[in-house]
Amino acid sequence: MPEQKEISDSVIIFETALNSREPVKELLKMAADYIRKDELENLNDIDVMLIDRFIEFLRQGTGDDLNDFQAAILSFTDNEMGQQLKLNEAGKRFFHRWDHFHDLCDAAIENYDPQQTKRFIESKKRGKELMQLLFENPEGIRHNDLSSKLGISPQNLSKLIREFQEHQLISRERNNKVSTIKPGITGRAYLREIHPGKNEDPHDYQFTPEPLSFVAEKNRIYKTINPKDLPPRSYFFPRLCA
């Protein structure tokens, strides 16, 4: 019976993270409830999904998404439940990791300088064209298609992409050996600057509901993640902290 309860709790946590309109706030409400009940073992799943949402906001979100994420985390860590977690031997690792999100969000948000970003993009041959194509294809564009549209070789495009990735202007995803290029967090900020009012809602965080069996399976996968504290900013920003 305890095993069945653990699976049920995990399903609820993953469904909340995947389907809620405000997943971070809902996850933290659940965390507070588990702290009150002294069921800290469930915080492992909460922790994994908070990291998952943070990474998703970095990949697909906006500065506003990160600001909201940061505000929700601060509200939790500064309140009574957060302080109670901090003083608990079994729970303090969660507190310190979640509190560390504040610095990570600041690093991501403050990394955008409109004028410097504009100068960098315009200094690169096909730089403006690359960003315009990504604006026109917000769901991403394949590497070979992008090379063809820009009229440059795949090798030269790879070099340009590496430079743009270093500035978080683009992100690259691989699926079945197919590389898809999308705007990065700095790239999305730049595109909103040059296309005001045309990109009000670049990504709606409503996720397709997953079958319960899929969510339960995810629990076993996520359980393999080491719950130790994150290292300093370099975990998410290796180039920024080099």
GULUMLUM-930374 format. One record per atom (N, C-alpha, C): x, y, z; atom name. Coordinates in Angstrom, 1 decimal, decimal comma, m for minus. Layout:
<sites>
X  Y  Z  CA
...
</sites>
This chain:
<sites>
0,8  m1,2  0,0  N
0,0  0,0  0,0  CA
0,8  1,3  0,0  C
2,0  1,4  0,8  N
2,8  2,6  0,8  CA
3,4  2,8  m0,6  C
3,8  1,7  m1,3  N
4,3  1,8  m2,7  CA
3,3  2,4  m3,6  C
2,0  2,0  m3,5  N
0,9  2,5  m4,3  CA
0,7  4,0  m4,1  C
0,8  4,4  m2,8  N
0,7  5,8  m2,5  CA
1,8  6,6  m3,1  C
3,1  6,1  m3,0  N
4,2  6,8  m3,6  CA
4,0  7,0  m5,1  C
3,5  6,0  m5,8  N
3,2  6,1  m7,3  CA
2,1  7,1  m7,5  C
1,1  7,1  m6,7  N
0,0  8,1  m6,8  CA
0,5  9,5  m6,6  C
1,3  9,7  m5,6  N
1,9  11,0  m5,4  CA
2,8  11,5  m6,5  C
3,6  10,6  m7,1  N
4,4  10,9  m8,2  CA
3,6  11,3  m9,4  C
2,6  10,5  m9,7  N
1,7  10,8  m10,8  CA
1,1  12,2  m10,7  C
0,6  12,6  m9,5  N
0,0  13,9  m9,3  CA
1,1  15,0  m9,5  C
2,3  14,8  m9,0  N
3,4  15,8  m9,2  CA
3,7  16,0  m10,6  C
3,9  14,9  m11,4  N
4,3  15,0  m12,8  CA
3,1  15,6  m13,6  C
1,9  15,2  m13,3  N
0,8  15,8  m14,0  CA
0,6  17,3  m13,8  C
0,9  17,7  m12,5  N
0,8  19,1  m12,2  CA
1,9  19,9  m13,0  C
3,1  19,4  m13,0  N
4,2  20,1  m13,7  CA
3,9  20,1  m15,2  C
3,3  19,1  m15,8  N
3,1  19,0  m17,2  CA
1,9  19,8  m17,7  C
0,9  19,9  m16,9  N
m0,4  20,3  m17,3  CA
m1,0  21,6  m16,7  C
m0,4  22,0  m15,6  N
m0,9  23,2  m14,9  CA
m0,5  24,5  m15,6  C
m1,4  25,5  m15,6  N
m1,1  26,8  m16,2  CA
0,0  27,5  m15,4  C
0,1  27,3  m14,1  N
1,1  27,9  m13,2  CA
1,8  26,7  m12,5  C
2,6  25,9  m13,2  N
3,2  24,7  m12,6  CA
4,1  25,0  m11,4  C
4,9  26,0  m11,4  N
5,8  26,3  m10,3  CA
5,1  26,6  m9,0  C
4,1  27,5  m9,1  N
3,3  27,8  m7,9  CA
2,6  26,6  m7,4  C
2,0  25,7  m8,3  N
1,3  24,5  m7,8  CA
2,3  23,5  m7,2  C
3,4  23,4  m7,8  N
4,4  22,5  m7,2  CA
4,9  22,9  m5,9  C
5,0  24,2  m5,7  N
5,5  24,7  m4,4  CA
4,4  24,6  m3,3  C
3,1  24,7  m3,7  N
2,0  24,5  m2,8  CA
2,0  23,0  m2,4  C
2,3  22,1  m3,3  N
2,4  20,7  m2,9  CA
3,6  20,4  m2,0  C
4,7  21,1  m2,3  N
5,9  21,0  m1,4  CA
5,5  21,4  0,0  C
4,8  22,5  0,2  N
4,4  23,0  1,5  CA
3,6  22,0  2,2  C
2,7  21,4  1,5  N
1,8  20,4  2,1  CA
2,6  19,1  2,5  C
3,6  18,7  1,8  N
4,4  17,6  2,1  CA
5,2  17,9  3,4  C
5,7  19,2  3,5  N
6,5  19,6  4,6  CA
5,6  19,5  5,9  C
4,4  20,0  5,8  N
3,4  19,9  6,9  CA
3,2  18,5  7,4  C
3,1  17,6  6,4  N
2,8  16,2  6,7  CA
4,1  15,4  7,1  C
5,2  16,1  7,0  N
6,5  15,4  7,2  CA
6,7  14,2  6,2  C
6,3  14,5  5,0  N
6,5  13,5  3,9  CA
7,6  14,0  2,9  C
8,8  14,2  3,4  N
9,8  14,9  2,7  CA
10,3  14,0  1,5  C
10,1  12,7  1,5  N
10,5  11,9  0,4  CA
9,9  12,3  m0,9  C
8,7  12,9  m0,8  N
8,0  13,3  m2,0  CA
8,7  14,6  m2,6  C
9,5  15,2  m1,9  N
10,2  16,4  m2,4  CA
11,2  16,1  m3,5  C
11,6  14,8  m3,6  N
12,5  14,4  m4,7  CA
11,8  14,7  m6,0  C
10,6  14,3  m6,1  N
9,9  14,5  m7,4  CA
9,6  16,0  m7,6  C
9,2  16,7  m6,6  N
9,0  18,1  m6,7  CA
10,3  18,8  m7,2  C
11,4  18,4  m6,6  N
12,7  19,0  m7,0  CA
13,0  18,7  m8,5  C
12,8  17,5  m8,9  N
13,1  17,2  m10,3  CA
12,3  18,0  m11,2  C
11,0  18,2  m10,9  N
10,1  18,9  m11,8  CA
10,3  20,4  m11,8  C
10,8  20,9  m10,7  N
11,2  22,4  m10,7  CA
12,4  22,6  m11,6  C
13,3  21,7  m11,5  N
14,5  21,8  m12,4  CA
14,1  21,7  m13,8  C
13,2  20,7  m14,1  N
12,6  20,5  m15,4  CA
12,0  21,8  m16,0  C
11,1  22,4  m15,1  N
10,4  23,6  m15,6  CA
11,4  24,8  m15,8  C
12,4  24,9  m15,0  N
13,5  25,9  m15,1  CA
14,2  25,8  m16,5  C
14,6  24,5  m16,7  N
15,3  24,3  m18,0  CA
14,4  24,6  m19,2  C
13,1  24,2  m19,1  N
12,1  24,5  m20,1  CA
12,0  26,0  m20,4  C
11,9  26,7  m19,3  N
11,8  28,2  m19,4  CA
13,1  28,8  m20,1  C
14,2  28,2  m19,8  N
15,5  28,7  m20,4  CA
15,4  28,4  m21,9  C
14,9  27,2  m22,3  N
14,9  26,8  m23,7  CA
13,8  27,5  m24,5  C
12,6  27,6  m23,9  N
11,5  28,0  m24,7  CA
10,8  29,3  m24,1  C
11,2  29,8  m23,0  N
10,5  30,8  m22,3  CA
11,0  32,2  m22,6  C
10,5  33,2  m21,8  N
10,9  34,6  m21,9  CA
11,5  35,1  m20,6  C
11,9  36,3  m20,6  N
12,4  36,9  m19,3  CA
11,3  37,0  m18,3  C
10,1  37,2  m18,8  N
8,9  37,3  m17,8  CA
8,7  35,9  m17,2  C
8,9  34,9  m17,9  N
8,7  33,5  m17,4  CA
9,7  33,3  m16,2  C
11,0  33,7  m16,5  N
12,0  33,5  m15,5  CA
11,7  34,4  m14,3  C
11,2  35,6  m14,5  N
10,9  36,5  m13,4  CA
9,8  35,9  m12,5  C
8,8  35,4  m13,2  N
7,7  34,7  m12,4  CA
8,2  33,5  m11,7  C
9,1  32,7  m12,3  N
9,7  31,6  m11,6  CA
10,4  32,0  m10,4  C
11,2  33,0  m10,6  N
12,1  33,5  m9,5  CA
11,2  34,0  m8,3  C
10,1  34,8  m8,7  N
9,2  35,3  m7,6  CA
8,6  34,2  m6,8  C
8,1  33,2  m7,5  N
7,5  32,1  m6,9  CA
8,4  31,3  m5,9  C
9,6  31,1  m6,4  N
10,6  30,4  m5,5  CA
11,0  31,3  m4,3  C
11,2  32,6  m4,5  N
11,5  33,5  m3,4  CA
10,4  33,5  m2,4  C
9,2  33,6  m2,9  N
8,0  33,6  m2,0  CA
8,0  32,3  m1,1  C
8,4  31,2  m1,6  N
8,4  30,0  m0,9  CA
9,6  29,9  0,1  C
10,8  30,2  m0,4  N
12,0  30,1  0,5  CA
12,0  31,1  1,6  C
11,3  32,3  1,4  N
11,3  33,3  2,5  CA
10,1  33,1  3,5  C
9,2  32,2  3,2  N
8,1  32,0  4,1  CA
8,4  31,0  5,2  C
7,4  30,7  6,0  N
7,6  29,8  7,1  CA
7,9  28,4  6,7  C
7,3  27,9  5,6  N
7,5  26,6  5,2  CA
9,0  26,4  4,7  C
9,4  27,5  4,0  N
10,8  27,4  3,5  CA
11,8  27,4  4,6  C
11,6  28,2  5,6  N
12,5  28,2  6,7  CA
12,5  26,9  7,5  C
11,3  26,3  7,6  N
11,2  25,0  8,2  CA
12,0  24,0  7,5  C
11,9  24,0  6,2  N
12,6  23,1  5,3  CA
14,2  23,3  5,5  C
14,6  24,5  5,6  N
16,0  24,9  5,8  CA
16,6  24,3  7,0  C
15,8  24,2  8,1  N
16,2  23,7  9,4  CA
16,1  22,2  9,5  C
15,5  21,6  8,5  N
15,4  20,1  8,6  CA
16,6  19,4  7,9  C
17,2  18,5  8,6  N
18,4  17,9  8,1  CA
18,1  17,2  6,8  C
16,9  16,5  6,7  N
16,6  15,8  5,5  CA
16,2  16,7  4,4  C
15,7  17,9  4,7  N
15,2  18,8  3,7  CA
16,0  20,0  3,3  C
17,1  20,3  4,0  N
17,8  21,5  3,8  CA
18,5  21,5  2,4  C
18,8  20,3  1,8  N
19,4  20,3  0,5  CA
18,5  20,8  m0,5  C
17,2  20,6  m0,3  N
16,2  21,1  m1,3  CA
16,1  22,6  m1,1  C
16,1  23,1  0,1  N
16,0  24,5  0,3  CA
17,2  25,2  m0,3  C
18,4  24,8  m0,1  N
19,5  25,5  m0,7  CA
19,5  25,4  m2,2  C
19,1  24,3  m2,8  N
19,1  24,2  m4,2  CA
18,0  25,1  m4,8  C
16,8  25,2  m4,2  N
15,7  26,0  m4,7  CA
16,1  27,5  m4,5  C
16,7  27,8  m3,4  N
17,2  29,2  m3,1  CA
18,2  29,6  m4,2  C
19,0  28,7  m4,7  N
20,0  29,0  m5,7  CA
19,4  29,4  m7,0  C
18,1  29,0  m7,3  N
17,5  29,4  m8,5  CA
17,5  30,9  m8,7  C
17,5  31,7  m7,6  N
17,5  33,1  m7,6  CA
18,6  33,6  m8,5  C
19,8  33,1  m8,1  N
21,0  33,5  m8,9  CA
21,0  33,1  m10,3  C
20,5  31,9  m10,5  N
20,4  31,3  m11,9  CA
19,5  32,2  m12,8  C
18,4  32,6  m12,2  N
17,4  33,4  m13,0  CA
18,1  34,8  m13,3  C
18,7  35,4  m12,3  N
19,4  36,7  m12,5  CA
20,4  36,6  m13,6  C
21,2  35,5  m13,6  N
22,3  35,3  m14,6  CA
21,7  35,3  m16,0  C
20,5  34,6  m16,1  N
19,9  34,4  m17,4  CA
19,3  35,8  m17,9  C
18,6  36,5  m17,0  N
17,9  37,7  m17,3  CA
18,9  38,8  m17,6  C
20,0  38,9  m16,7  N
20,9  40,1  m16,9  CA
21,9  39,9  m18,0  C
21,9  38,7  m18,6  N
22,8  38,4  m19,7  CA
22,4  39,1  m21,0  C
21,2  39,7  m21,0  N
20,8  40,3  m22,3  CA
21,1  41,8  m22,3  C
21,9  42,3  m23,2  N
22,1  43,7  m23,4  CA
21,7  44,0  m24,8  C
20,6  44,8  m25,0  N
20,0  45,0  m26,3  CA
21,0  45,5  m27,4  C
21,7  46,6  m27,0  N
22,6  47,2  m28,0  CA
23,8  46,3  m28,3  C
24,4  45,6  m27,3  N
25,5  44,7  m27,6  CA
25,0  43,5  m28,4  C
23,9  43,0  m28,1  N
23,3  41,9  m28,9  CA
23,1  42,3  m30,3  C
22,5  43,5  m30,5  N
22,2  43,9  m31,9  CA
23,5  44,1  m32,7  C
24,6  44,7  m32,0  N
25,9  44,9  m32,7  CA
26,5  43,5  m33,1  C
26,4  42,6  m32,1  N
27,0  41,3  m32,4  CA
26,3  40,6  m33,6  C
25,0  40,6  m33,6  N
24,3  40,0  m34,7  CA
24,6  40,6  m36,1  C
24,6  42,0  m36,1  N
24,8  42,7  m37,3  CA
26,3  42,6  m37,8  C
27,2  42,2  m36,9  N
28,6  42,0  m37,2  CA
28,9  40,7  m38,0  C
27,9  39,8  m37,9  N
28,1  38,5  m38,5  CA
27,4  38,4  m39,9  C
28,1  38,0  m40,9  N
27,5  37,8  m42,2  CA
26,3  36,8  m42,1  C
25,2  37,2  m42,5  N
23,9  36,4  m42,5  CA
23,3  36,4  m41,1  C
23,9  37,2  m40,2  N
23,4  37,1  m38,8  CA
21,9  37,6  m38,7  C
21,6  38,8  m39,3  N
20,2  39,3  m39,2  CA
19,3  38,3  m40,0  C
19,7  37,8  m41,1  N
18,9  36,9  m41,9  CA
18,6  35,6  m41,1  C
19,6  35,1  m40,3  N
19,4  34,0  m39,5  CA
18,3  34,2  m38,5  C
18,4  35,3  m37,8  N
17,4  35,6  m36,7  CA
16,0  35,9  m37,3  C
16,0  36,5  m38,5  N
14,7  36,7  m39,1  CA
14,0  35,4  m39,5  C
14,8  34,4  m40,0  N
14,3  33,1  m40,3  CA
13,7  32,4  m39,1  C
14,5  32,5  m38,0  N
14,0  31,9  m36,7  CA
12,7  32,6  m36,2  C
12,6  33,9  m36,4  N
11,4  34,6  m36,1  CA
10,2  34,0  m36,9  C
10,4  33,8  m38,1  N
9,4  33,3  m39,0  CA
9,1  31,8  m38,8  C
10,0  31,1  m38,1  N
9,8  29,7  m37,8  CA
10,0  29,4  m36,3  C
9,2  29,9  m35,4  N
9,4  29,8  m34,0  CA
9,4  28,4  m33,5  C
8,9  27,5  m34,2  N
8,9  26,1  m33,8  CA
10,2  25,4  m34,1  C
11,1  26,1  m34,9  N
12,4  25,6  m35,2  CA
12,5  25,3  m36,7  C
13,7  25,2  m37,2  N
14,0  25,0  m38,6  CA
15,2  24,0  m38,6  C
15,1  23,1  m39,5  N
16,2  22,1  m39,6  CA
17,5  22,7  m40,2  C
18,6  22,2  m39,7  N
19,9  22,7  m40,1  CA
20,1  22,8  m41,6  C
19,7  21,7  m42,3  N
19,9  21,7  m43,8  CA
19,0  22,7  m44,4  C
17,8  22,9  m44,0  N
16,8  23,9  m44,5  CA
17,3  25,3  m44,3  C
17,9  25,5  m43,1  N
18,4  26,8  m42,8  CA
19,6  27,2  m43,6  C
20,5  26,2  m43,8  N
21,6  26,4  m44,7  CA
21,2  26,7  m46,1  C
20,2  26,1  m46,6  N
19,7  26,4  m48,0  CA
19,0  27,7  m48,1  C
18,2  28,1  m47,1  N
17,6  29,4  m47,1  CA
18,6  30,6  m47,0  C
19,6  30,3  m46,2  N
20,6  31,4  m46,0  CA
21,6  31,4  m47,2  C
21,7  30,4  m48,0  N
22,6  30,3  m49,1  CA
24,1  30,2  m48,7  C
24,3  29,5  m47,5  N
25,7  29,2  m47,1  CA
25,8  27,7  m46,9  C
27,1  27,2  m46,8  N
27,3  25,8  m46,7  CA
27,0  25,4  m45,3  C
26,6  24,1  m45,1  N
26,4  23,6  m43,8  CA
27,5  23,8  m42,8  C
28,8  23,7  m43,3  N
30,0  23,9  m42,5  CA
30,0  25,3  m42,0  C
29,8  26,3  m42,8  N
29,8  27,7  m42,4  CA
28,6  28,0  m41,5  C
27,5  27,4  m41,7  N
26,3  27,6  m40,8  CA
26,7  27,0  m39,5  C
27,3  25,9  m39,4  N
27,7  25,3  m38,1  CA
28,6  26,2  m37,3  C
29,5  26,9  m37,9  N
30,4  27,8  m37,3  CA
29,5  29,0  m36,7  C
28,6  29,5  m37,5  N
27,8  30,6  m37,1  CA
26,9  30,2  m35,9  C
26,4  29,0  m36,0  N
25,5  28,5  m35,0  CA
26,2  28,4  m33,6  C
27,5  27,9  m33,7  N
28,3  27,8  m32,5  CA
28,5  29,2  m31,8  C
28,8  30,2  m32,6  N
28,9  31,5  m32,1  CA
27,7  32,1  m31,5  C
26,5  31,8  m32,2  N
25,3  32,3  m31,7  CA
24,8  31,5  m30,4  C
25,2  30,3  m30,3  N
24,8  29,5  m29,1  CA
25,6  30,0  m27,9  C
26,8  30,5  m28,1  N
27,6  31,0  m27,0  CA
27,0  32,3  m26,4  C
26,2  33,0  m27,2  N
25,5  34,2  m26,7  CA
24,0  33,9  m26,4  C
23,6  32,6  m26,3  N
22,2  32,2  m26,0  CA
21,2  32,8  m27,0  C
21,7  33,1  m28,3  N
20,8  33,6  m29,3  CA
20,0  32,5  m29,9  C
20,6  31,3  m30,0  N
19,8  30,2  m30,5  CA
20,1  29,0  m29,6  C
19,2  28,0  m29,8  N
19,3  26,7  m29,2  CA
19,2  25,6  m30,2  C
19,9  24,5  m30,0  N
19,9  23,5  m31,0  CA
19,4  22,2  m30,4  C
18,5  21,5  m31,0  N
18,0  20,3  m30,5  CA
18,2  19,2  m31,5  C
18,5  18,0  m31,0  N
18,7  16,8  m31,9  CA
17,7  15,8  m31,6  C
17,0  15,3  m32,6  N
16,0  14,3  m32,5  CA
16,2  13,3  m33,6  C
16,5  12,1  m33,3  N
16,7  11,1  m34,4  CA
17,8  11,6  m35,4  C
18,8  12,1  m34,9  N
20,0  12,6  m35,7  CA
19,6  13,8  m36,6  C
18,4  14,4  m36,4  N
18,0  15,6  m37,1  CA
18,2  16,8  m36,1  C
19,0  17,8  m36,6  N
19,3  19,0  m35,8  CA
18,3  20,1  m36,1  C
17,6  20,6  m35,1  N
16,6  21,7  m35,3  CA
17,1  22,9  m34,5  C
17,0  24,1  m35,2  N
17,5  25,3  m34,6  CA
16,3  26,2  m34,2  C
16,4  26,7  m33,0  N
15,3  27,6  m32,5  CA
15,9  28,8  m31,8  C
15,2  29,9  m31,6  N
15,7  31,0  m30,9  CA
16,0  30,6  m29,4  C
17,1  31,1  m28,9  N
17,5  30,9  m27,5  CA
16,8  32,0  m26,7  C
17,1  32,1  m25,4  N
16,5  33,0  m24,5  CA
16,9  34,5  m24,9  C
18,2  34,7  m25,2  N
18,6  36,0  m25,7  CA
18,1  36,3  m27,0  C
18,0  35,3  m27,9  N
17,5  35,5  m29,2  CA
16,0  35,9  m29,2  C
15,2  35,3  m28,3  N
13,8  35,7  m28,2  CA
13,7  37,1  m27,7  C
14,5  37,5  m26,8  N
14,5  38,9  m26,3  CA
14,8  39,9  m27,4  C
15,8  39,5  m28,3  N
16,2  40,4  m29,4  CA
15,0  40,4  m30,4  C
14,4  39,3  m30,7  N
13,3  39,3  m31,7  CA
12,1  40,1  m31,2  C
11,9  40,1  m29,9  N
10,8  41,0  m29,4  CA
11,1  42,5  m29,5  C
12,4  42,8  m29,4  N
12,8  44,2  m29,6  CA
12,6  44,6  m31,0  C
12,9  43,8  m32,0  N
12,8  44,3  m33,4  CA
11,5  44,0  m34,0  C
10,7  43,2  m33,3  N
9,3  42,9  m33,8  CA
8,3  43,2  m32,7  C
8,2  44,4  m32,2  N
7,4  44,7  m31,0  CA
5,9  44,5  m31,4  C
5,2  43,8  m30,4  N
3,8  43,5  m30,6  CA
3,5  42,4  m31,5  C
4,5  41,8  m32,1  N
4,2  40,7  m33,0  CA
4,5  39,3  m32,4  C
5,0  39,3  m31,2  N
5,4  38,1  m30,6  CA
5,0  38,1  m29,1  C
3,7  38,5  m28,9  N
3,2  38,6  m27,5  CA
3,2  37,3  m26,7  C
2,9  36,3  m27,4  N
2,8  35,0  m26,7  CA
3,6  33,9  m27,4  C
5,0  34,0  m27,3  N
5,8  33,1  m28,1  CA
5,7  31,6  m27,8  C
5,2  31,4  m26,6  N
5,1  29,9  m26,2  CA
4,1  29,8  m25,1  C
3,0  29,0  m25,3  N
2,0  28,8  m24,3  CA
2,4  27,5  m23,6  C
2,5  27,7  m22,3  N
3,0  26,5  m21,4  CA
1,8  25,6  m21,0  C
1,1  25,2  m22,0  N
0,1  24,2  m21,8  CA
0,5  22,9  m22,4  C
0,8  22,0  m21,6  N
1,4  20,7  m22,2  CA
0,3  19,7  m22,4  C
0,5  18,9  m23,4  N
m0,4  17,8  m23,8  CA
m0,5  16,8  m22,6  C
m1,6  16,6  m22,1  N
m1,7  15,6  m21,0  CA
m1,1  14,3  m21,4  C
m0,4  13,7  m20,5  N
0,3  12,4  m20,7  CA
m0,5  11,3  m20,0  C
m0,5  10,1  m20,6  N
m1,2  9,0  m19,9  CA
m0,5  8,7  m18,6  C
m1,3  8,2  m17,6  N
m0,7  8,0  m16,3  CA
0,4  7,0  m16,3  C
0,3  6,0  m17,2  N
1,4  5,0  m17,3  CA
2,7  5,7  m17,7  C
2,6  6,7  m18,6  N
3,8  7,4  m19,1  CA
4,4  8,2  m17,9  C
3,6  8,9  m17,2  N
4,0  9,7  m16,0  CA
4,7  8,8  m15,0  C
4,1  7,7  m14,7  N
4,6  6,8  m13,7  CA
6,0  6,3  m14,2  C
6,1  6,0  m15,4  N
7,4  5,6  m16,0  CA
8,5  6,7  m15,8  C
8,0  8,0  m16,0  N
9,0  9,1  m15,9  CA
9,5  9,1  m14,4  C
8,7  8,7  m13,5  N
9,1  8,7  m12,1  CA
10,4  7,9  m11,9  C
10,4  6,7  m12,5  N
11,6  5,8  m12,4  CA
12,8  6,4  m13,1  C
12,6  7,1  m14,2  N
13,7  7,8  m14,9  CA
14,3  8,9  m14,0  C
13,4  9,8  m13,5  N
13,8  10,9  m12,8  CA
14,5  10,5  m11,4  C
14,1  9,4  m10,9  N
14,7  8,9  m9,6  CA
16,2  8,7  m9,7  C
16,7  8,5  m10,9  N
18,1  8,3  m11,1  CA
18,9  9,6  m11,0  C
18,3  10,7  m11,0  N
19,0  12,0  m10,9  CA
19,5  12,2  m9,5  C
20,8  12,6  m9,4  N
21,5  12,8  m8,1  CA
20,9  14,0  m7,4  C
20,3  13,8  m6,2  N
19,7  15,0  m5,6  CA
20,6  15,9  m4,8  C
21,9  15,8  m5,0  N
22,9  16,7  m4,4  CA
22,7  18,1  m4,8  C
23,2  19,1  m4,0  N
23,0  20,5  m4,4  CA
23,7  20,7  m5,8  C
23,1  21,6  m6,5  N
23,7  22,0  m7,8  CA
25,0  22,7  m7,5  C
26,0  22,6  m8,4  N
27,2  23,4  m8,3  CA
26,8  24,9  m8,6  C
27,7  25,8  m8,5  N
27,4  27,2  m8,8  CA
27,0  27,4  m10,2  C
26,7  28,6  m10,6  N
26,0  28,9  m11,9  CA
26,5  28,1  m13,1  C
27,7  27,6  m13,0  N
28,3  26,9  m14,2  CA
27,5  25,6  m14,6  C
26,6  25,2  m13,7  N
25,7  24,0  m14,0  CA
24,9  24,3  m15,2  C
24,3  25,5  m15,2  N
23,4  25,9  m16,3  CA
24,1  26,9  m17,3  C
25,2  27,5  m16,9  N
25,8  28,6  m17,7  CA
27,3  28,4  m17,8  C
27,7  27,2  m18,4  N
29,2  26,9  m18,4  CA
30,0  28,0  m19,1  C
29,5  28,5  m20,2  N
30,3  29,5  m20,9  CA
30,3  30,9  m20,2  C
29,2  31,2  m19,6  N
29,0  32,4  m18,8  CA
30,0  32,5  m17,7  C
30,3  31,3  m17,1  N
31,1  31,3  m15,9  CA
32,5  30,8  m16,1  C
32,9  30,6  m17,4  N
34,2  30,1  m17,7  CA
35,3  31,2  m17,4  C
</sites>
